[in-house]
Amino acid sequence: MANVRKWTKEEIEILKRDYPKYGCTPDMIKLFGRNRKYINNKAFKLGIEYKGKKKGCYQKGNIPFNKGKKPTPETLEKLKKTWFKSGSLPHNTREDYAVSRRSDNSGGFYWYIRLGLSNWVLLHREIYKNVHNVELNDNDIIFFKDGNIDNVHPNNLGRRTQLEHIMYTSPVHNKHQELIPTKILLAKLNKTIKNAKK
């Protein structure tokens, strides 16, 4: 096979001389009797970089051929068929109260419910809020009592503050579950004392 034979000193010298200026050209492929990928790999192994103009990229300073030109009425008529109509929605738009499983920032997959266009909220938070008739803030964590995030039944949902949630889920604190309520009370007391001193 042509691609298996060793590179000669002369070929390597040509590669070092021409590759930085021109990259892998059809003449080079013909001269070396090797394919483009093989030549590029050899250059990479030798640390030879192409430093010429980027091929296939829009060069800085180039002016588009149609700059400042308005399309003709005939062209506009042809383009109209492909325009996205005002008020139209994509074919995969879901209806209000549709439920969908999506990933969140932490990499977990949770159920979301659509309350309006571009307004998706976590399903378990919405269920808890409606069942208990409460408003939730950013400090409220709705957790799954059995640890199963797919079980969004109201009986499986509990409410904690961020501090409480950290205490119950942190390996440092949850070694002695019976002490957690006391630790939470102490943390709240310390916070109150701190705020009073300010």
N, C-alpha and C positions, 0 to 999 in steps of 0.2 A: 504493500500500500504506500502511496506517495507521501501521506501525512506522517508516516512512522520514521522515515529516514532522518538522520541527524542533520542539523543545520551546519553549513560550512562557515568558516571564518569570513569568507567574502560576503555571504548572504547576511550575516549578522552586521557587518560593516555597512552594507547598503541599508539595512533596517534602521540602524542608528543614525545614518545620514539623512534618509528620506522620510521616515515615519513621522518625526516631529513636525515637519512642514506640511506633508500631504495626507498623512494617515494611510490607511490601507486602500490603495488604488487598484483598479482592474489590471494595470500594467504590472504592479507588484505581485498580484495573484498569479498572473501568467508567467512572470519571471521565476518566482519561487516554486510554482507548481503545487501550491497549497491553497486551502480555502481561506476565506476572510477570517473566520473564527479562530483558526489555527494561528494565523499571522498576528491577530490582535492579542491572543493569549501569550504568544512568545514575547511580544513587545511589553506586555504587562509584567511578565516574569523578569525581564531585563530592566524594568523600571523606566522604559521609554514612553513618554507621553506625547500625544498629538497636541500641538500648540497652535494649530491654524484656526481658521474660521470654523465656527460650529456649523456642521452640515445639517440641513433640514430645519434650522431654527430661523426665526425672524430676526434679521440683523438690525441692531440699533441704528437709527438714522434713516432707515428705508421708509419711503413714503408709499402708502397703499395706492394702487392704480386708480381706485375709485374715490379718493379723498376729495371731499367738497362737491361731489357729483350727486345729483338727486336721481333716484330710480325713475325710469320712464313709466307712464301709465300702464303700458303692457306688462312690464316687469312687476309692478305693484299688484296687478290683477292676478298674476300667477302666484305671487307670494301669499295673497289673502287666504288661499286654501289651507296653508300651513299655520296661520296665526292662531294663537290661543285666544279664544273668544272671552271677552270681558264677562266676569261673573261665573265662568265655567270652573268646575273643580276637577282635579285629576280623577281618573277612573277608579283608583283605589281609596278614595276618601271614605272614611267610616262615618256612620250616623251617630247622633248624640246617644249617650249611654251604652255605646259599644265598648266591649272589654277586650283588651289586648295585652299580651305578655311582652314586656320590654326589659332591656338591660338598663341598670342605673350606673352611676359613676363608680360605684364600688365593685362592679363586675357581676353583681347578683341579678337574677331575673325576677321581676315582680309584676303583679297584675295591675294594670292601669285602666281607668274608665274615662271616657270622653264626656266632658260636660258642655263642650261647645267647640267651635272651630279653633284648632290649635290650642285647646285647653284640656290637656290630659293630666289627671291627678292619680295618686296611688289609691287603688281600690280599697285596701284595708283601712286606710285613714278615713276615707269617705264613709265607709260602713260604720266605723266606730263613731264618727262625728254625728251621723244621722240616728243611729240607735240610741246613743246617750244624750243627744240634743245638746252638744257642746261645741264651742269653737276651739280649734287647735292652733297653737303657735309653733314657731320653729324649735322651741325648747321641748316640745312634747314628742315623745317617741311612742309609737304604737307597735307593740311587739307581739310575737306569736307564742302563746303559752306552751304549745307542744313542739316549738321549733320548726314546724313545717310551714314555709311561706306560701304554700298553695292552699292551706286551710284558712280561708278568710271568714269562717263562721264567726258571728259576734261573740259566742262563748269562748272562742280561742284567742280573742284579742284583748290585750291589756294595755294600760297607759302608764308611762313612766316619764320622769324628767330625764334630761341627758345625763345628769349626775347619777341618778339611780340606775340608769341603763349601764353606765360605765362600771359601776360597783358590781352589778349582777353578772356582767359578761367578761370583766377583766380577770385573767388567771391569777393576778396578784391578790385581788380582793375576794374572789368567790371560793377560796379554799375552805373558809368557815362561813357557810351560808347563814347560819343563825346569828352571826355578828353584823351582817350587812345592814339591817334596819338601824342598829345603833351607830354604825359608821356614817350612815346617811344623815342621821340627826346631828351628829357631831360636826359634819361638814357644813350643814345648814347653819348651825349655831356659830361656827367660826366665821362664816360669811356675814352673818348678821352683826357680829362683833366688829368685823373689819369695816363694814359699811357705817356703823355707828361712830367709829373713830374718825372717819373722813370729815 
